[in-house]
């Protein structure tokens, strides 16, 4: 089998045994059930209830405190213990395993993975259950439809806002101090695929003398939420959003910076991406910077087993039936060059909860 060394897959010559392959498949099946156990514990507040009792509690006490059916709570507790989510003492009192409160219960914690499991079970699982039908018919679903059914895009949670702000402060500002300075001096930023306007409102708060424009084509769970948030924060004089296909933009040297956050892989058909990069080049001032952050996808077979690309590989399958095709670094570099960008910086940066992402800065001089 492949071995892991320094977080990289190292191919070895010895083929796996039948038992090793059997164990691998059983581990995948076990992980499927573990995700459901975790999602149930989050949705029913079982982790939260245990977090409120550091001394722990029996399954009977947990059932009484939550009002749930005691025999089912007993099975949930024992299964969660099997998956190392809970610990139990010799008096039968369950408590959260180390670090699980922050990872699975406290949604105000930026390192919380709770939404990964509730989304996987509540939305992605039912969606992927239809893949056998999609693969036979060739039909595709819709990003817009999925976004409209996502409650987080109608009322963005505080953790989403905090994560976006943290990434801007920790990952962008150190790499693009020129854009940071421009915004402090009354600059202007365009957010392509702005969705519910989270980044727009964050930046408007951080840079009170700057102005911001967002474009998107998704209304439900997108622009309608953005307009509401902008109005609630009294930002209408500096922030605006427009229902517009990015390829139809006619801006000319108007923006100090342009951002695309977790949206570039959604631009379809693939041929459109070269056009989008060109339109963004025209919309930037000199000097100006195009900033693209998205899930990293490999360009080699070895990369498909590289942990750095796990999030991209996973998302490619998850969104396959929406027509998603993740671009590689080589794809993006080619489009940047054709558009006229003469200096491009490529980074791999750790996402928060979502895994490793790429961060490209293409500069117009």
C-alpha positions as CSV (number, residue, x, y, z in Angstrom):
1,X,0.0,0.0,0.0
2,X,1.0,3.6,-0.1
3,X,2.6,4.9,3.0
4,X,2.5,8.4,4.5
5,X,5.7,10.3,5.2
6,X,5.8,14.0,6.1
7,X,2.1,14.2,5.1
8,X,2.9,13.0,1.6
9,X,1.9,9.8,0.0
10,X,5.0,7.7,-0.7
11,X,4.4,4.9,-3.3
12,X,5.9,1.5,-2.3
13,X,6.4,-1.5,-4.5
14,X,4.7,-4.2,-2.4
15,X,1.1,-4.6,-3.5
16,X,-1.6,-4.6,-0.8
17,X,-2.8,-7.9,0.6
18,X,-6.4,-9.0,0.4
19,X,-6.8,-8.4,4.1
20,X,-5.4,-4.9,3.8
21,X,-7.8,-4.1,1.1
22,X,-10.7,-5.6,3.1
23,X,-9.7,-3.5,6.1
24,X,-9.6,-0.4,3.9
25,X,-13.1,-0.9,2.6
26,X,-14.4,-1.6,6.1
27,X,-12.8,1.6,7.4
28,X,-14.7,3.5,4.7
29,X,-17.9,1.9,5.7
30,X,-17.2,2.7,9.3
31,X,-16.5,6.3,8.5
32,X,-19.9,6.6,6.8
33,X,-21.6,5.5,10.0
34,X,-19.4,7.7,12.1
35,X,-20.4,10.7,10.1
36,X,-24.1,9.9,10.9
37,X,-23.4,9.4,14.6
38,X,-21.6,12.8,14.7
39,X,-24.4,14.6,12.8
40,X,-27.1,13.1,15.0
41,X,-25.2,14.3,18.1
42,X,-24.9,17.8,16.7
43,X,-28.4,18.1,15.5
44,X,-30.0,16.8,18.7
45,X,-27.7,18.8,20.9
46,X,-26.3,15.7,22.6
47,X,-22.7,17.0,22.4
48,X,-23.8,20.3,23.6
49,X,-25.6,18.8,26.6
50,X,-22.6,16.7,27.5
51,X,-20.4,19.8,27.1
52,X,-22.5,21.5,29.8
53,X,-21.7,18.7,32.2
54,X,-17.9,18.4,32.5
55,X,-18.3,15.8,35.2
56,X,-20.2,13.6,32.7
57,X,-23.5,11.9,32.9
58,X,-25.0,8.4,32.4
59,X,-27.1,7.7,29.3
60,X,-30.2,7.8,31.5
61,X,-29.3,11.3,32.7
62,X,-28.6,12.4,29.1
63,X,-32.0,11.0,28.0
64,X,-33.8,12.6,30.9
65,X,-32.1,16.0,30.3
66,X,-32.9,16.0,26.5
67,X,-36.2,14.2,26.6
68,X,-35.1,11.6,24.1
69,X,-35.8,7.9,24.1
70,X,-33.4,6.3,26.6
71,X,-32.8,3.0,24.8
72,X,-31.8,4.9,21.7
73,X,-29.6,7.3,23.7
74,X,-27.8,4.3,25.2
75,X,-26.9,3.0,21.7
76,X,-25.9,6.4,20.5
77,X,-23.6,6.9,23.6
78,X,-22.0,3.4,23.2
79,X,-21.4,4.0,19.5
80,X,-20.0,7.4,20.0
81,X,-17.6,5.9,22.6
82,X,-16.6,3.3,19.9
83,X,-15.6,6.1,17.6
84,X,-13.6,7.9,20.3
85,X,-16.1,10.8,20.4
86,X,-16.9,10.2,24.0
87,X,-15.1,8.8,27.1
88,X,-16.8,6.9,29.9
89,X,-15.8,6.2,33.5
90,X,-16.4,3.1,35.6
91,X,-19.7,4.5,36.8
92,X,-21.1,4.7,33.3
93,X,-20.8,8.5,33.0
94,X,-20.1,9.7,29.5
95,X,-18.2,12.9,28.7
96,X,-16.8,14.5,25.6
97,X,-13.4,13.1,24.4
98,X,-10.6,15.7,24.5
99,X,-11.0,18.6,22.1
100,X,-14.4,17.4,20.9
101,X,-16.3,20.3,22.5
102,X,-14.6,22.8,20.2
103,X,-14.6,20.6,17.2
104,X,-18.2,19.3,17.3
105,X,-20.2,21.4,19.7
106,X,-19.1,25.0,19.8
107,X,-20.1,26.6,16.5
108,X,-18.5,29.9,17.6
109,X,-15.1,28.1,17.5
110,X,-13.5,28.9,14.2
111,X,-12.0,25.4,14.1
112,X,-15.4,23.7,14.5
113,X,-16.1,20.9,12.0
114,X,-19.7,20.6,13.0
115,X,-21.1,22.0,9.7
116,X,-19.0,19.5,7.7
117,X,-20.9,16.6,9.2
118,X,-24.4,18.2,9.3
119,X,-24.0,19.2,5.7
120,X,-22.6,15.9,4.6
121,X,-25.5,14.0,6.1
122,X,-28.3,16.5,5.6
123,X,-27.6,17.8,2.1
124,X,-24.6,16.1,0.4
125,X,-25.6,12.5,1.2
126,X,-29.1,12.8,-0.3
127,X,-27.6,14.6,-3.3
128,X,-24.9,12.0,-4.0
129,X,-27.5,9.2,-3.5
130,X,-28.8,10.3,-6.9
131,X,-25.5,9.9,-8.7
132,X,-26.3,6.6,-10.2
133,X,-29.2,8.2,-12.0
134,X,-27.1,11.2,-13.1
135,X,-24.3,9.0,-14.4
136,X,-26.7,7.0,-16.5
137,X,-28.6,10.1,-17.8
138,X,-25.8,12.6,-18.1
139,X,-28.1,15.3,-16.6
140,X,-26.7,18.0,-14.4
141,X,-28.1,19.8,-11.4
142,X,-27.6,23.5,-10.5
143,X,-25.4,25.4,-8.1
144,X,-28.1,28.1,-7.9
145,X,-30.7,25.6,-6.8
146,X,-28.4,24.1,-4.1
147,X,-27.6,27.6,-2.8
148,X,-31.3,28.5,-2.6
149,X,-31.8,25.5,-0.3
150,X,-28.9,26.3,1.9
151,X,-30.0,28.1,5.1
152,X,-26.5,29.4,5.7
153,X,-26.8,31.5,2.6
154,X,-30.0,33.1,3.8
155,X,-28.6,33.9,7.2
156,X,-24.8,33.5,7.2
157,X,-23.7,32.2,10.7
158,X,-21.2,34.2,12.7
159,X,-18.5,31.6,12.2
160,X,-18.7,32.1,8.4
161,X,-18.2,35.8,8.9
162,X,-15.3,35.2,11.3
163,X,-13.6,32.7,9.0
164,X,-13.7,35.0,6.0
165,X,-12.3,37.9,8.1
166,X,-9.6,35.7,9.6
167,X,-8.5,34.5,6.1
168,X,-8.3,38.0,4.8
169,X,-6.3,39.2,7.8
170,X,-4.0,36.2,8.1
171,X,-3.5,35.1,4.5
172,X,-4.2,38.0,2.2
173,X,-2.9,41.2,3.9
174,X,0.6,39.7,4.4
175,X,0.8,38.8,0.7
176,X,-0.9,41.9,-0.8
177,X,0.1,44.9,1.4
178,X,-0.3,47.1,-1.7
179,X,-4.0,46.4,-1.9
180,X,-4.4,46.8,1.8
181,X,-2.8,50.3,1.5
182,X,-5.1,51.2,-1.4
183,X,-8.2,50.3,0.6
184,X,-7.1,52.4,3.5
185,X,-6.7,55.2,1.0
186,X,-10.2,55.0,-0.4
187,X,-9.7,52.2,-3.0
188,X,-12.3,50.0,-4.7
189,X,-12.7,46.3,-4.8
190,X,-15.0,44.1,-7.0
191,X,-16.1,40.7,-5.6
192,X,-17.0,38.3,-8.4
193,X,-19.5,35.7,-7.3
194,X,-20.3,37.6,-4.2
195,X,-23.1,35.4,-3.1
196,X,-24.8,36.6,0.2
197,X,-22.2,39.5,0.5
198,X,-20.3,38.2,3.5
199,X,-16.9,39.4,2.2
200,X,-18.3,42.7,1.0
201,X,-19.7,43.6,4.4
202,X,-16.5,42.5,6.2
203,X,-14.3,44.6,4.0
204,X,-16.7,47.6,4.2
205,X,-16.3,47.4,8.0
206,X,-12.6,47.0,7.9
207,X,-12.0,49.9,5.4
208,X,-14.5,52.7,6.0
209,X,-13.1,54.9,3.3
210,X,-13.2,52.3,0.5
211,X,-16.0,51.2,-1.8
212,X,-17.1,47.8,-3.0
213,X,-19.1,46.2,-5.8
214,X,-20.4,42.6,-6.0
215,X,-21.7,40.7,-9.0
216,X,-23.5,37.4,-9.1
217,X,-26.3,35.6,-10.9
218,X,-27.9,33.8,-7.9
219,X,-30.7,35.7,-6.3
220,X,-32.2,33.3,-3.8
221,X,-29.6,32.6,-1.2
222,X,-27.3,35.1,-2.9
223,X,-28.0,38.7,-3.9
224,X,-31.2,39.0,-2.0
225,X,-29.3,38.2,1.2
226,X,-26.5,40.6,0.2
227,X,-28.9,43.5,-0.3
228,X,-30.5,42.8,3.1
229,X,-27.2,42.7,4.9
230,X,-25.9,45.8,3.2
231,X,-29.1,47.7,4.2
232,X,-29.1,46.4,7.7
233,X,-25.5,47.7,8.2
234,X,-26.2,51.0,6.5
235,X,-23.6,50.5,3.8
236,X,-25.6,51.4,0.7
237,X,-23.4,54.5,0.0
238,X,-20.3,52.3,-0.3
239,X,-21.4,48.8,-1.2
240,X,-23.6,47.7,-4.2
241,X,-24.4,44.4,-5.8
242,X,-25.6,43.6,-9.3
243,X,-27.2,40.6,-11.0
244,X,-24.7,40.2,-13.8
245,X,-22.8,37.5,-15.6
246,X,-19.2,38.3,-15.1
247,X,-18.4,37.9,-18.8
248,X,-20.8,40.7,-19.5
249,X,-19.0,43.2,-17.2
250,X,-17.8,46.4,-19.0
251,X,-15.7,47.9,-16.2
252,X,-12.5,49.5,-17.4
253,X,-9.5,50.1,-15.0
254,X,-11.9,50.8,-12.2
255,X,-10.8,48.5,-9.3
256,X,-7.7,48.2,-7.2
257,X,-8.5,44.6,-6.5
258,X,-10.9,41.8,-7.7
259,X,-11.7,38.8,-5.6
260,X,-13.1,35.4,-6.4
261,X,-13.6,33.2,-3.3
262,X,-14.6,29.6,-3.7
263,X,-16.4,30.4,-6.9
264,X,-13.9,30.0,-9.8
265,X,-14.5,26.3,-10.1
266,X,-18.2,27.0,-10.6
267,X,-17.7,29.1,-13.7
268,X,-19.1,27.0,-16.6
269,X,-18.5,26.1,-19.3
270,X,-14.8,25.7,-18.7
271,X,-14.0,27.9,-21.8
272,X,-15.7,30.8,-20.0
273,X,-12.9,31.0,-17.5
274,X,-10.3,32.4,-19.9
275,X,-12.9,35.1,-20.8
276,X,-13.5,35.9,-17.1
277,X,-9.8,36.3,-16.4
278,X,-9.6,38.7,-19.4
279,X,-12.6,40.7,-18.3
280,X,-11.1,41.0,-14.8
281,X,-7.8,42.2,-16.3
282,X,-9.6,45.0,-18.1
283,X,-11.5,46.0,-15.0
284,X,-8.3,46.4,-12.9
285,X,-6.4,49.6,-12.5
286,X,-2.7,49.8,-13.0
287,X,-1.4,48.6,-10.5
288,X,-4.1,46.2,-9.5
289,X,-4.5,42.6,-8.2
290,X,-6.8,39.7,-9.0
291,X,-7.1,37.4,-6.0
292,X,-8.6,33.9,-6.4
293,X,-9.0,31.5,-3.5
294,X,-10.5,28.1,-4.1
295,X,-10.0,24.4,-3.4
296,X,-6.8,23.1,-4.8
297,X,-7.0,20.3,-7.4
298,X,-4.0,18.3,-8.6
299,X,-2.7,18.0,-12.1
300,X,-1.1,14.6,-11.6
301,X,-2.1,11.1,-10.6
302,X,0.3,11.4,-7.6
303,X,-1.5,14.5,-6.6
304,X,-4.9,12.7,-6.3
305,X,-3.4,10.9,-3.2
306,X,-1.6,14.0,-1.8
307,X,-3.3,15.2,1.4
308,X,-2.9,18.8,0.3
309,X,-5.5,18.1,-2.5
310,X,-7.9,16.1,-0.5
311,X,-10.5,18.9,-0.2
312,X,-10.4,19.6,-4.0
313,X,-10.7,15.9,-4.9
314,X,-13.6,15.5,-2.5
315,X,-15.4,18.6,-3.7
316,X,-14.9,17.6,-7.4
317,X,-16.9,14.4,-6.7
318,X,-19.4,16.2,-4.5
319,X,-20.3,18.7,-7.2
320,X,-19.8,16.5,-10.2
321,X,-23.5,16.4,-11.0
322,X,-23.5,20.2,-11.1
323,X,-21.0,20.1,-13.9
324,X,-18.1,21.3,-11.8
325,X,-14.6,20.9,-13.2
326,X,-11.8,22.1,-10.9
327,X,-9.0,23.9,-12.7
328,X,-5.4,22.9,-12.1
329,X,-2.6,25.4,-11.4
330,X,-1.3,24.9,-14.9
331,X,-4.8,25.8,-16.3
332,X,-4.9,29.0,-14.2
333,X,-1.4,30.1,-15.1
334,X,-2.2,29.7,-18.8
335,X,-5.3,31.9,-18.5
336,X,-3.4,34.5,-16.5
337,X,-0.7,34.7,-19.1
338,X,-3.1,35.1,-22.1
339,X,-5.0,37.9,-20.3
340,X,-1.8,39.9,-19.9
341,X,-0.9,39.4,-16.2
342,X,2.9,39.5,-16.0
343,X,3.4,38.5,-12.4
344,X,1.4,35.7,-10.7
345,X,2.0,34.2,-7.3
346,X,0.7,30.8,-6.4
347,X,0.2,29.7,-2.8
348,X,-1.3,26.7,-1.0
349,X,-2.9,27.9,2.2
350,X,-4.8,26.0,4.9
351,X,-8.5,26.5,4.8
352,X,-10.4,26.6,8.0
353,X,-12.5,23.5,8.3
354,X,-12.6,23.1,4.5
355,X,-9.0,21.8,4.0
356,X,-6.1,23.1,1.8
357,X,-6.9,25.8,-0.7
358,X,-4.9,27.6,-3.4
359,X,-4.5,31.3,-3.3
360,X,-3.5,33.0,-6.6
361,X,-2.5,36.7,-6.8
362,X,-2.2,37.9,-10.4
363,X,-0.9,41.5,-10.7
364,X,-1.5,44.0,-13.4
365,X,1.4,46.5,-13.8
